[in-house]
């Protein structure tokens, strides 16, 4: 009998968070949505939403913790990460349009049979996570990622920053 990605998804979706924690997945908590269509950004395997309260300026503010879970039956690598980043961007864009003042923390969890250790992908959790595999420490982490293009002409070298991309047609019916 073949073990399929949808089997993995069903097991994780139907299992209580405490039981998942006992089995080594520590932060899948909150309301889970399965096969979530995120406008034209795609369909995420699992997305967990966990509402919390945090203190900001000496008052309680609502806080939403979102964990995008991408499942692969076999190897996880850079393509799974980029697929998840696409979903994260769609969710972020949707929330910014619906509730622009909501404080949100975004997480990506990749789950697969094996991990691609052949290149630099394997090091991303050491840089992006804040000091440990679970992201509990707030120091020693990558806090910004920048993209630039350059143009070289008679006037010299010039750079252009690129950020805040969205799809031209996001597919949200707001």
Secondary structure, DSSP 8 states (H G I E B T S, - for coil): ----HHHHHHHHHHS-HHHHHHTT-----SEEEEEEE-GGG-EEEEEEEEEEEEEETTEEEEEEEEEEEEE-SSEE-HHHHHHHHHHHHHHHHHHHHH-TT-EEEEEEEEE-SEE--SSGGGGHHHHHSSSSTT----SSS-----EEEEEEETTEEEEEEE-----SS-----
